[in-house]
């Protein structure tokens, strides 16, 4: 095409570009794996906190309202 400027033509294929893309993809996949591990760890921490909260809730429900009133501090 005579109207196409040389600056708009696609870059020539290069093994260097291909290697760079490979390393970029590898780094990207490693990053994804790391983020998944972080998410699993965070989920485990959340599950433990929820378990502790449920235990606390059961313990609080075992008290009668009278017991709770005796232990409360007046404002």
DSSP file (Angstrom, degrees, kcal/mol; ACC not computed):
  #  RESIDUE AA STRUCTURE BP1 BP2  ACC     N-H-->O    O-->H-N    N-H-->O    O-->H-N    TCO  KAPPA ALPHA  PHI   PSI    X-CA   Y-CA   Z-CA
    1    1 A X    >         0   0    0      0, 0.0     3,-1.0     0, 0.0     0, 0.0   0.000 360.0 360.0 360.0 117.4    0.0    0.0    0.0
    2    2 A X  T 3   +     0   0    0      1,-0.2     0, 0.0     3,-0.0     0, 0.0   0.723 360.0  56.2 -69.5 -19.8    1.7    3.2   -1.1
    3    3 A X  T 3  S+     0   0    0      2,-0.1     2,-0.4     0, 0.0    -1,-0.2   0.587  82.6 102.2 -88.0 -10.1   -0.2    5.3    1.4
    4    4 A X  S <  S-     0   0    0     -3,-1.0     2,-0.2     1,-0.1     5,-0.0  -0.586  71.5-132.2 -77.4 129.5    0.9    3.3    4.4
    5    5 A X    >   -     0   0    0     -2,-0.4     3,-1.6     1,-0.1     4,-0.3  -0.531  13.7-124.0 -80.5 149.0    3.6    5.0    6.4
    6    6 A X  G >  S+     0   0    0      1,-0.3     3,-1.2    -2,-0.2    -1,-0.1   0.807 109.2  63.5 -61.4 -28.7    6.7    2.9    7.4
    7    7 A X  G 3  S+     0   0    0      1,-0.3    -1,-0.3     0, 0.0    -3,-0.0   0.694  99.7  54.5 -70.4 -16.3    6.2    3.8   11.1
    8    8 A X  G <  S+     0   0    0     -3,-1.6    -1,-0.3     2,-0.1    -2,-0.2   0.431  82.8 108.1 -97.0   1.0    2.8    1.9   11.0
    9    9 A X  S <  S-     0   0    0     -3,-1.2     3,-0.1    -4,-0.3    -3,-0.0  -0.480  81.7 -96.3 -77.5 151.1    4.2   -1.4    9.7
   10   10 A X        -     0   0    0     -2,-0.1    -1,-0.1     1,-0.1     3,-0.1  -0.294  44.9-100.0 -65.7 150.0    4.4   -4.3   12.1
   11   11 A X        -     0   0    0      1,-0.1    -1,-0.1    -3,-0.1     3,-0.1  -0.377  44.6 -99.2 -67.7 148.9    7.7   -4.9   13.9
   12   12 A X        -     0   0    0      1,-0.1     2,-0.1    -3,-0.1    -1,-0.1  -0.365  43.9 -98.1 -66.8 148.5    9.8   -7.6   12.4
   13   13 A X        -     0   0    0     -3,-0.1     2,-0.4     4,-0.0    -1,-0.1  -0.435  48.0-176.8 -67.3 138.9    9.7  -11.0   14.2
   14   14 A X     >  -     0   0    0     -2,-0.1     4,-1.8     1,-0.1     5,-0.1  -1.000  36.3-139.0-141.3 139.7   12.6  -11.5   16.5
   15   15 A X  H  > S+     0   0    0     -2,-0.4     4,-2.6     1,-0.2     5,-0.2   0.845 107.7  59.6 -62.5 -33.1   13.7  -14.3   18.8
   16   16 A X  H  > S+     0   0    0      2,-0.2     4,-2.5     1,-0.2    -1,-0.2   0.920 104.8  48.0 -62.0 -44.0   14.5  -11.7   21.4
   17   17 A X  H  > S+     0   0    0      1,-0.2     4,-2.5     2,-0.2    -1,-0.2   0.909 111.4  51.1 -61.7 -40.9   10.9  -10.5   21.5
   18   18 A X  H  X S+     0   0    0     -4,-1.8     4,-2.1     2,-0.2    -2,-0.2   0.904 110.5  48.2 -63.8 -42.6    9.7  -14.1   21.7
   19   19 A X  H  X S+     0   0    0     -4,-2.6     4,-2.6     2,-0.2     5,-0.2   0.910 110.9  51.5 -63.9 -42.1   12.0  -14.8   24.7
   20   20 A X  H  X S+     0   0    0     -4,-2.5     4,-2.6     1,-0.2    -2,-0.2   0.920 109.8  49.1 -61.8 -43.9   10.8  -11.7   26.4
   21   21 A X  H  X S+     0   0    0     -4,-2.5     4,-2.6     2,-0.2    -1,-0.2   0.896 110.5  51.8 -61.6 -40.2    7.2  -12.7   26.0
   22   22 A X  H  X S+     0   0    0     -4,-2.1     4,-2.6     2,-0.2    -2,-0.2   0.937 112.3  44.4 -62.6 -47.2    8.0  -16.2   27.3
   23   23 A X  H  X S+     0   0    0     -4,-2.6     4,-2.7     2,-0.2     5,-0.2   0.884 112.8  52.4 -66.7 -37.5    9.7  -14.7   30.4
   24   24 A X  H  X S+     0   0    0     -4,-2.6     4,-2.5    -5,-0.2    -1,-0.2   0.928 111.7  46.2 -60.9 -44.9    6.9  -12.2   30.9
   25   25 A X  H  X S+     0   0    0     -4,-2.6     4,-2.8     2,-0.2    -2,-0.2   0.905 112.5  50.3 -66.0 -41.2    4.3  -15.1   30.7
   26   26 A X  H  X S+     0   0    0     -4,-2.6     4,-2.5     2,-0.2    -2,-0.2   0.929 112.5  46.7 -62.3 -45.0    6.4  -17.2   33.1
   27   27 A X  H  X S+     0   0    0     -4,-2.7     4,-2.3     2,-0.2    -2,-0.2   0.900 112.3  51.5 -62.6 -40.7    6.6  -14.3   35.6
   28   28 A X  H  X S+     0   0    0     -4,-2.5     4,-2.2     2,-0.2    -2,-0.2   0.922 111.0  46.7 -62.1 -46.0    2.9  -13.7   35.2
   29   29 A X  H  X S+     0   0    0     -4,-2.8     4,-2.3     2,-0.2    -2,-0.2   0.884 111.7  51.5 -66.1 -38.3    2.0  -17.3   35.9
   30   30 A X  H  X S+     0   0    0     -4,-2.5     4,-2.3     2,-0.2    -1,-0.2   0.905 109.4  51.0 -62.1 -40.9    4.3  -17.3   38.9
   31   31 A X  H  X S+     0   0    0     -4,-2.3     4,-2.5     2,-0.2    -2,-0.2   0.897 109.0  50.6 -64.1 -41.0    2.6  -14.2   40.2
   32   32 A X  H  X S+     0   0    0     -4,-2.2     4,-2.4     2,-0.2    -1,-0.2   0.929 110.1  49.8 -62.2 -45.0   -0.8  -15.8   39.8
   33   33 A X  H  X S+     0   0    0     -4,-2.3     4,-2.1     1,-0.2    -2,-0.2   0.899 111.3  49.5 -61.2 -40.7    0.4  -18.9   41.7
   34   34 A X  H  X S+     0   0    0     -4,-2.3     4,-2.3     2,-0.2    -1,-0.2   0.913 110.8  49.2 -64.3 -43.1    1.7  -16.7   44.5
   35   35 A X  H  X S+     0   0    0     -4,-2.5     4,-2.4     2,-0.2    -2,-0.2   0.881 109.4  52.5 -65.4 -37.6   -1.6  -14.7   44.7
   36   36 A X  H  X S+     0   0    0     -4,-2.4     4,-2.4     2,-0.2    -1,-0.2   0.910 109.2  49.6 -63.6 -41.4   -3.6  -18.0   44.8
   37   37 A X  H  X S+     0   0    0     -4,-2.1     4,-2.3     2,-0.2    -2,-0.2   0.907 111.1  49.5 -63.4 -41.7   -1.4  -19.1   47.7
   38   38 A X  H  X S+     0   0    0     -4,-2.3     4,-2.6     1,-0.2    -2,-0.2   0.902 110.7  50.4 -62.8 -41.2   -2.0  -15.8   49.5
   39   39 A X  H  X S+     0   0    0     -4,-2.4     4,-2.5     2,-0.2    -2,-0.2   0.905 109.4  50.4 -64.7 -41.5   -5.7  -16.1   48.9
   40   40 A X  H  X S+     0   0    0     -4,-2.4     4,-2.3     2,-0.2    -2,-0.2   0.925 111.9  48.2 -61.2 -43.9   -5.8  -19.7   50.4
   41   41 A X  H  X S+     0   0    0     -4,-2.3     4,-2.3     1,-0.2    -2,-0.2   0.922 111.9  48.8 -62.9 -44.4   -3.9  -18.5   53.4
   42   42 A X  H  X S+     0   0    0     -4,-2.6     4,-2.6     1,-0.2    -1,-0.2   0.898 110.4  51.5 -62.0 -40.6   -6.2  -15.5   53.9
   43   43 A X  H  X S+     0   0    0     -4,-2.5     4,-2.6     2,-0.2    -1,-0.2   0.896 108.5  51.4 -64.2 -39.7   -9.2  -17.8   53.6
   44   44 A X  H  X S+     0   0    0     -4,-2.3     4,-2.2     2,-0.2    -2,-0.2   0.914 110.7  48.5 -62.2 -42.6   -7.8  -20.2   56.2
   45   45 A X  H  X S+     0   0    0     -4,-2.3     4,-2.3     2,-0.2    -2,-0.2   0.915 112.1  48.8 -63.2 -43.0   -7.3  -17.2   58.6
   46   46 A X  H  X S+     0   0    0     -4,-2.6     4,-2.6     2,-0.2    -2,-0.2   0.908 109.8  51.8 -63.1 -41.6  -10.9  -16.0   57.9
   47   47 A X  H  X S+     0   0    0     -4,-2.6     4,-2.3     1,-0.2    -1,-0.2   0.911 110.3  48.9 -61.2 -42.1  -12.2  -19.5   58.5
   48   48 A X  H  X S+     0   0    0     -4,-2.2     4,-2.5     2,-0.2    -1,-0.2   0.908 111.2  49.3 -64.7 -42.3  -10.4  -19.7   61.9
   49   49 A X  H  X S+     0   0    0     -4,-2.3     4,-2.5     2,-0.2    -2,-0.2   0.900 111.3  49.8 -63.9 -40.2  -11.7  -16.3   62.9
   50   50 A X  H  X S+     0   0    0     -4,-2.6     4,-2.4     2,-0.2    -2,-0.2   0.911 110.0  50.9 -64.3 -41.5  -15.2  -17.3   62.0
   51   51 A X  H  X S+     0   0    0     -4,-2.3     4,-2.1     1,-0.2    -2,-0.2   0.927 111.7  47.5 -61.2 -45.1  -14.8  -20.5   64.0
   52   52 A X  H  X S+     0   0    0     -4,-2.5     4,-2.4     1,-0.2    -2,-0.2   0.895 111.1  51.2 -63.6 -40.0  -13.6  -18.5   67.0
   53   53 A X  H  X S+     0   0    0     -4,-2.5     4,-2.4     2,-0.2    -1,-0.2   0.889 109.0  51.0 -64.8 -38.7  -16.5  -16.1   66.6
   54   54 A X  H  X S+     0   0    0     -4,-2.4     4,-2.3     2,-0.2    -1,-0.2   0.904 109.9  49.7 -66.1 -40.2  -19.0  -18.9   66.5
   55   55 A X  H  X S+     0   0    0     -4,-2.1     4,-2.4     2,-0.2    -2,-0.2   0.928 111.7  48.7 -62.2 -44.9  -17.5  -20.4   69.7
   56   56 A X  H  X S+     0   0    0     -4,-2.4     4,-2.5     1,-0.2    -2,-0.2   0.904 110.2  51.7 -61.5 -42.1  -17.7  -17.0   71.4
   57   57 A X  H  X S+     0   0    0     -4,-2.4     4,-2.2     2,-0.2    -1,-0.2   0.912 109.4  49.3 -62.3 -43.3  -21.3  -16.6   70.3
   58   58 A X  H  X S+     0   0    0     -4,-2.3     4,-1.1     1,-0.2    -1,-0.2   0.918 111.3  50.2 -61.4 -43.2  -22.3  -20.1   71.7
   59   59 A X  H  X S+     0   0    0     -4,-2.4     4,-0.6     1,-0.2     3,-0.5   0.909 110.8  48.8 -63.0 -41.6  -20.6  -19.2   75.0
   60   60 A X  H >< S+     0   0    0     -4,-2.5     3,-1.0     1,-0.2    -1,-0.2   0.875 108.1  54.2 -65.1 -36.8  -22.5  -15.9   75.2
   61   61 A X  H 3< S+     0   0    0     -4,-2.2    -1,-0.2     1,-0.2    -2,-0.2   0.728  97.4  65.9 -70.8 -20.3  -25.8  -17.6   74.5
   62   62 A X  H 3< S+     0   0    0     -4,-1.1     2,-0.3    -3,-0.5    -1,-0.2   0.734  87.6  84.1 -73.5 -20.9  -25.2  -20.0   77.4
   63   63 A X  S << S-     0   0    0     -3,-1.0     2,-0.1    -4,-0.6    -3,-0.0  -0.599  82.0-128.0 -80.4 140.4  -25.5  -17.0   79.8
   64   64 A X     >  -     0   0    0     -2,-0.3     4,-1.9     1,-0.1     3,-0.3  -0.495  27.2-108.0 -79.3 160.3  -28.9  -16.0   80.9
   65   65 A X  H  > S+     0   0    0      1,-0.2     4,-2.1     2,-0.2     5,-0.1   0.842 121.1  57.6 -56.9 -32.5  -29.8  -12.3   80.5
   66   66 A X  H  > S+     0   0    0      2,-0.2     4,-2.0     1,-0.2    -1,-0.2   0.918 104.9  49.9 -64.4 -42.5  -29.6  -12.0   84.3
   67   67 A X  H  > S+     0   0    0     -3,-0.3     4,-1.6     1,-0.2    -1,-0.2   0.903 110.5  50.1 -61.5 -41.0  -26.0  -13.2   84.3
   68   68 A X  H  X S+     0   0    0     -4,-1.9     4,-1.0     1,-0.2    -1,-0.2   0.887 109.3  51.4 -66.1 -37.8  -25.2  -10.7   81.6
   69   69 A X  H  < S+     0   0    0     -4,-2.1     3,-0.2     1,-0.2    -1,-0.2   0.877 107.6  52.4 -67.5 -37.0  -26.8   -7.8   83.6
   70   70 A X  H  < S+     0   0    0     -4,-2.0    -1,-0.2     1,-0.2    -2,-0.2   0.868 112.6  45.1 -64.7 -36.2  -24.8   -8.7   86.7
   71   71 A X  H  < S+     0   0    0     -4,-1.6    -1,-0.2    -5,-0.2    -2,-0.2   0.638  92.7 100.4 -84.5 -14.4  -21.5   -8.6   84.8
   72   72 A X  S  < S-     0   0    0     -4,-1.0     2,-0.5    -3,-0.2    -3,-0.0  -0.402  70.4-130.0 -76.4 150.9  -22.2   -5.4   82.9
   73   73 A X        -     0   0    0     -2,-0.1    -2,-0.1     2,-0.0    -1,-0.1  -0.856  24.5-119.4 -99.6 128.0  -20.7   -2.2   84.1
   74   74 A X              0   0    0     -2,-0.5    -1,-0.0     1,-0.1     0, 0.0  -0.346 360.0 360.0 -66.0 148.0  -23.1    0.8   84.5
   75   75 A X              0   0    0     -2,-0.0    -1,-0.1     0, 0.0    -2,-0.0   0.456 360.0 360.0 -83.2 360.0  -22.4    3.8   82.3
